[in-house]
Amino acid sequence: MDTHKCKTAGAVVLGMHDAIVSLIGLIAGLTFANTSRAIIVLTAIIASVAAGLSMAASNYLAEKTVNNPHALRAGVITGLTYLTTCAFLILPFLVIPNTIKAMIGSFIVVVLIILGCNACICYTCQKKFWIPALEMLIVCTMVSIIAFFIGEGAKYFLGVAI
Protein backbone atom coordinates (compact mmCIF):
# COMPACT_ATOMS: atom_id res chain seq x y z
CA MET A 1 0.00 0.00 0.00
CA ASP A 2 1.39 3.39 -1.04
CA THR A 3 0.62 5.76 1.85
CA HIS A 4 1.37 8.82 -0.29
CA LYS A 5 -1.31 7.75 -2.79
CA CYS A 6 -3.72 7.06 0.08
CA LYS A 7 -3.14 10.56 1.47
CA THR A 8 -3.83 11.92 -2.01
CA ALA A 9 -7.07 9.92 -1.96
CA GLY A 10 -8.13 11.97 1.08
CA ALA A 11 -7.80 15.19 -0.94
CA VAL A 12 -9.85 13.59 -3.73
CA VAL A 13 -12.59 12.48 -1.33
CA LEU A 14 -12.71 15.95 0.25
CA GLY A 15 -13.19 17.70 -3.09
CA MET A 16 -15.58 15.11 -4.48
CA HIS A 17 -17.81 14.84 -1.43
CA ASP A 18 -18.08 18.57 -0.86
CA ALA A 19 -18.88 19.17 -4.53
CA ILE A 20 -21.60 16.53 -4.49
CA VAL A 21 -23.30 17.76 -1.34
CA SER A 22 -23.16 21.48 -2.07
CA LEU A 23 -23.91 21.40 -5.78
CA ILE A 24 -26.66 18.77 -5.64
CA GLY A 25 -28.34 20.83 -2.93
CA LEU A 26 -28.15 23.92 -5.12
CA ILE A 27 -29.32 22.10 -8.24
CA ALA A 28 -32.21 20.40 -6.44
CA GLY A 29 -33.32 23.66 -4.84
CA LEU A 30 -33.30 25.53 -8.14
CA THR A 31 -34.99 22.66 -9.96
CA PHE A 32 -37.80 22.37 -7.38
CA ALA A 33 -38.22 26.14 -7.53
CA ASN A 34 -39.05 25.74 -11.24
CA THR A 35 -36.02 27.75 -12.29
CA SER A 36 -35.06 27.69 -15.96
CA ARG A 37 -32.37 25.33 -17.16
CA ALA A 38 -30.17 28.26 -18.22
CA ILE A 39 -30.31 29.80 -14.73
CA ILE A 40 -29.56 26.42 -13.13
CA VAL A 41 -26.50 25.93 -15.35
CA LEU A 42 -25.25 29.50 -14.91
CA THR A 43 -25.71 29.44 -11.13
CA ALA A 44 -24.12 26.00 -10.87
CA ILE A 45 -21.07 27.09 -12.87
CA ILE A 46 -20.56 30.26 -10.83
CA ALA A 47 -21.02 28.41 -7.53
CA SER A 48 -18.72 25.58 -8.66
CA VAL A 49 -15.83 27.83 -9.62
CA ALA A 50 -16.09 29.95 -6.47
CA ALA A 51 -16.38 26.93 -4.18
CA GLY A 52 -13.71 24.95 -6.05
CA LEU A 53 -11.19 27.76 -5.56
CA SER A 54 -12.23 28.06 -1.92
CA MET A 55 -11.82 24.31 -1.37
CA ALA A 56 -8.37 24.34 -2.97
CA ALA A 57 -7.25 27.25 -0.81
CA SER A 58 -8.81 25.82 2.35
CA ASN A 59 -7.22 22.40 1.97
CA TYR A 60 -3.86 23.98 1.13
CA LEU A 61 -4.01 26.14 4.26
CA ALA A 62 -5.21 23.24 6.43
CA GLU A 63 -2.40 20.98 5.20
CA LYS A 64 0.13 23.79 5.58
CA THR A 65 -1.00 24.22 9.20
CA VAL A 66 -0.04 20.62 9.99
CA ASN A 67 3.27 21.05 8.13
CA ASN A 68 2.41 18.75 5.24
CA PRO A 69 5.24 19.21 2.71
CA HIS A 70 2.72 18.37 -0.04
CA ALA A 71 0.18 21.00 1.03
CA LEU A 72 0.08 22.72 -2.35
CA ARG A 73 -0.44 19.41 -4.14
CA ALA A 74 -3.25 18.49 -1.74
CA GLY A 75 -4.94 21.84 -2.31
CA VAL A 76 -4.68 21.60 -6.08
CA ILE A 77 -6.00 18.02 -6.09
CA THR A 78 -8.94 19.00 -3.88
CA GLY A 79 -9.81 21.99 -6.07
CA LEU A 80 -9.49 20.09 -9.34
CA THR A 81 -11.53 17.18 -7.98
CA TYR A 82 -14.21 19.62 -6.84
CA LEU A 83 -14.38 21.30 -10.26
CA THR A 84 -14.33 18.00 -12.15
CA THR A 85 -17.10 16.56 -9.99
CA CYS A 86 -19.18 19.71 -10.51
CA ALA A 87 -18.67 19.53 -14.27
CA PHE A 88 -20.08 15.98 -14.30
CA LEU A 89 -23.04 17.07 -12.13
CA ILE A 90 -23.83 20.01 -14.43
CA LEU A 91 -23.48 17.93 -17.62
CA PRO A 92 -27.01 16.42 -17.52
CA PHE A 93 -28.45 19.96 -17.55
CA LEU A 94 -26.49 20.72 -20.70
CA VAL A 95 -27.77 17.68 -22.61
CA ILE A 96 -31.24 17.03 -21.15
CA PRO A 97 -33.80 19.80 -21.76
CA ASN A 98 -36.22 18.76 -19.00
CA THR A 99 -34.88 20.00 -15.65
CA ILE A 100 -36.48 17.22 -13.57
CA LYS A 101 -34.98 14.55 -15.84
CA ALA A 102 -31.65 16.39 -15.79
CA MET A 103 -31.71 16.44 -11.99
CA ILE A 104 -32.39 12.70 -11.97
CA GLY A 105 -29.44 12.37 -14.35
CA SER A 106 -27.29 14.30 -11.88
CA PHE A 107 -28.34 11.95 -9.07
CA ILE A 108 -27.33 8.97 -11.22
CA VAL A 109 -23.99 10.68 -11.89
CA VAL A 110 -23.54 11.12 -8.11
CA VAL A 111 -23.92 7.40 -7.51
CA LEU A 112 -21.53 6.57 -10.35
CA ILE A 113 -18.94 9.08 -9.06
CA ILE A 114 -19.12 7.70 -5.53
CA LEU A 115 -18.83 4.10 -6.70
CA GLY A 116 -16.00 4.97 -9.11
CA CYS A 117 -14.11 6.99 -6.51
CA ASN A 118 -14.42 4.19 -3.97
CA ALA A 119 -13.29 1.61 -6.51
CA CYS A 120 -10.13 3.65 -7.19
CA ILE A 121 -9.47 4.21 -3.49
CA CYS A 122 -10.00 0.53 -2.70
CA TYR A 123 -7.61 -0.48 -5.46
CA THR A 124 -4.97 2.12 -4.52
CA CYS A 125 -5.17 1.73 -0.74
CA GLN A 126 -6.06 -1.99 -0.69
CA LYS A 127 -9.32 -1.49 1.17
CA LYS A 128 -12.67 -3.20 0.92
CA PHE A 129 -15.19 -1.69 -1.49
CA TRP A 130 -18.79 -2.04 -0.35
CA ILE A 131 -18.74 -0.75 3.22
CA PRO A 132 -16.87 2.51 2.42
CA ALA A 133 -18.96 2.97 -0.75
CA LEU A 134 -22.23 2.51 1.14
CA GLU A 135 -21.00 4.76 3.94
CA MET A 136 -20.16 7.52 1.46
CA LEU A 137 -23.53 7.12 -0.29
CA ILE A 138 -25.36 7.29 3.04
CA VAL A 139 -23.39 10.31 4.29
CA CYS A 140 -23.90 12.21 1.01
CA THR A 141 -27.59 11.34 0.98
CA MET A 142 -28.18 12.33 4.61
CA VAL A 143 -26.32 15.64 4.31
CA SER A 144 -28.18 16.45 1.09
CA ILE A 145 -31.56 15.64 2.67
CA ILE A 146 -30.77 17.76 5.73
CA ALA A 147 -29.64 20.65 3.51
CA PHE A 148 -32.83 20.34 1.45
CA PHE A 149 -35.04 20.54 4.55
CA ILE A 150 -33.05 23.47 5.91
CA GLY A 151 -33.63 25.24 2.61
CA GLU A 152 -37.34 24.41 2.67
CA GLY A 153 -37.57 25.62 6.27
CA ALA A 154 -35.74 28.84 5.47
CA LYS A 155 -38.03 29.41 2.47
CA TYR A 156 -41.09 28.88 4.67
CA PHE A 157 -39.97 30.98 7.64
CA LEU A 158 -38.59 33.78 5.48
CA GLY A 159 -41.67 33.78 3.27
CA VAL A 160 -39.65 33.44 0.09
CA ALA A 161 -41.38 32.17 -3.02
CA ILE A 162 -39.49 31.83 -6.28
Secondary structure per residue as TSV (DSSP state, phi and psi in degrees):
chain	resnum	aa	ss	phi	psi
A	1	M	-	360.0	128.5
A	2	D	-	-91.3	106.2
A	3	T	H	-65.4	-29.9
A	4	H	H	-64.3	-42.9
A	5	K	H	-66.3	-35.8
A	6	C	H	-68.7	-35.6
A	7	K	H	-67.3	-36.5
A	8	T	H	-63.5	-36.0
A	9	A	H	-60.2	-33.8
A	10	G	H	-62.7	-39.9
A	11	A	H	-66.7	-36.4
A	12	V	H	-65.6	-47.4
A	13	V	H	-61.4	-41.4
A	14	L	H	-58.7	-50.9
A	15	G	H	-65.3	-43.4
A	16	M	H	-65.9	-49.0
A	17	H	H	-64.4	-44.6
A	18	D	H	-64.5	-39.3
A	19	A	H	-62.7	-44.8
A	20	I	H	-60.8	-52.6
A	21	V	H	-64.1	-48.9
A	22	S	H	-72.0	-43.2
A	23	L	H	-75.3	-37.8
A	24	I	H	-63.6	-38.7
A	25	G	H	-60.6	-44.0
A	26	L	H	-65.0	-47.7
A	27	I	H	-61.9	-45.2
A	28	A	H	-63.5	-44.2
A	29	G	H	-60.3	-45.3
A	30	L	H	-68.5	-37.2
A	31	T	H	-66.1	-45.7
A	32	F	H	-69.9	-18.7
A	33	A	T	-86.5	7.7
A	34	N	T	59.6	38.4
A	35	T	-	-78.9	150.0
A	36	S	-	-66.5	155.9
A	37	R	H	-60.4	-39.8
A	38	A	H	-62.8	-41.0
A	39	I	H	-68.5	-39.0
A	40	I	H	-61.0	-48.2
A	41	V	H	-64.0	-47.4
A	42	L	H	-60.6	-48.2
A	43	T	H	-63.0	-41.7
A	44	A	H	-64.7	-39.8
A	45	I	H	-66.0	-46.9
A	46	I	H	-61.2	-48.1
A	47	A	H	-63.4	-38.8
A	48	S	H	-64.5	-45.8
A	49	V	H	-66.2	-45.9
A	50	A	H	-61.9	-46.9
A	51	A	H	-70.9	-35.7
A	52	G	H	-62.7	-43.1
A	53	L	H	-65.2	-40.5
A	54	S	H	-63.2	-43.6
A	55	M	H	-63.2	-41.9
A	56	A	H	-60.9	-48.0
A	57	A	H	-65.5	-42.3
A	58	S	H	-63.7	-44.8
A	59	N	H	-69.0	-38.1
A	60	Y	H	-57.9	-49.8
A	61	L	H	-65.5	-38.8
A	62	A	H	-64.1	-44.8
A	63	E	H	-68.6	-34.9
A	64	K	H	-65.7	-35.6
A	65	T	H	-61.3	-36.0
A	66	V	T	-95.7	18.2
A	67	N	T	60.4	34.8
A	68	N	-	-72.9	119.7
A	69	P	T	-66.7	-14.5
A	70	H	T	-106.2	29.8
A	71	A	H	-59.7	-43.7
A	72	L	H	-62.8	-43.8
A	73	R	H	-60.9	-44.1
A	74	A	H	-61.5	-42.9
A	75	G	H	-64.1	-44.1
A	76	V	H	-63.9	-43.7
A	77	I	H	-62.5	-43.2
A	78	T	H	-61.9	-47.1
A	79	G	H	-63.3	-45.1
A	80	L	H	-66.2	-38.5
A	81	T	H	-64.1	-41.6
A	82	Y	H	-58.9	-51.0
A	83	L	H	-65.2	-39.1
A	84	T	H	-66.1	-44.2
A	85	T	H	-59.9	-45.9
A	86	C	H	-60.2	-41.4
A	87	A	H	-58.8	-42.8
A	88	F	H	-67.1	-32.4
A	89	L	H	-75.4	-29.2
A	90	I	H	-80.0	-30.3
A	91	L	H	-47.6	-45.7
A	92	P	H	-58.1	-30.9
A	93	F	H	-74.3	-18.5
A	94	L	H	-85.1	-23.8
A	95	V	H	-113.4	-14.3
A	96	I	-	-115.4	115.5
A	97	P	S	-65.2	-34.9
A	98	N	S	-79.5	122.1
A	99	T	H	-66.6	-35.3
A	100	I	H	-65.2	-45.3
A	101	K	H	-65.6	-36.6
A	102	A	H	-65.6	-39.4
A	103	M	H	-64.5	-41.4
A	104	I	H	-61.2	-40.5
A	105	G	H	-59.6	-40.7
A	106	S	H	-64.7	-38.8
A	107	F	H	-63.7	-39.5
A	108	I	H	-64.0	-41.6
A	109	V	H	-60.6	-39.7
A	110	V	H	-57.5	-49.0
A	111	V	H	-61.6	-43.2
A	112	L	H	-64.9	-39.6
A	113	I	H	-64.0	-46.1
A	114	I	H	-62.9	-44.9
A	115	L	H	-65.5	-42.6
A	116	G	H	-64.8	-43.1
A	117	C	H	-62.3	-44.8
A	118	N	H	-65.9	-36.2
A	119	A	H	-62.3	-44.2
A	120	C	H	-64.7	-43.6
A	121	I	H	-64.6	-42.7
A	122	C	H	-63.1	-40.5
A	123	Y	H	-67.2	-47.2
A	124	T	H	-68.5	-43.5
A	125	C	H	-101.3	6.7
A	126	Q	T	52.9	54.3
A	127	K	-	-115.7	166.7
A	128	K	-	-72.7	157.5
A	129	F	S	-93.9	-55.0
A	130	W	H	-66.8	-43.7
A	131	I	H	-64.6	-49.5
A	132	P	H	-62.8	-37.2
A	133	A	H	-64.5	-45.6
A	134	L	H	-65.4	-39.2
A	135	E	H	-61.5	-43.9
A	136	M	H	-65.8	-41.2
A	137	L	H	-61.0	-44.4
A	138	I	H	-66.2	-44.9
A	139	V	H	-62.3	-47.2
A	140	C	H	-60.5	-43.4
A	141	T	H	-64.2	-46.9
A	142	M	H	-63.8	-44.5
A	143	V	H	-64.4	-40.5
A	144	S	H	-64.8	-41.0
A	145	I	H	-64.9	-44.6
A	146	I	H	-61.4	-44.6
A	147	A	H	-62.5	-38.6
A	148	F	H	-61.9	-46.7
A	149	F	H	-68.9	-32.7
A	150	I	H	-64.1	-42.8
A	151	G	H	-62.5	-43.6
A	152	E	H	-63.8	-41.4
A	153	G	H	-64.3	-42.8
A	154	A	H	-62.9	-42.1
A	155	K	H	-61.7	-42.1
A	156	Y	H	-66.8	-50.8
A	157	F	H	-72.7	-26.1
A	158	L	H	-91.3	-8.0
A	159	G	T	68.1	35.0
A	160	V	-	-95.1	130.0
A	161	A	-	-129.6	124.8
A	162	I	-	-102.2	360.0
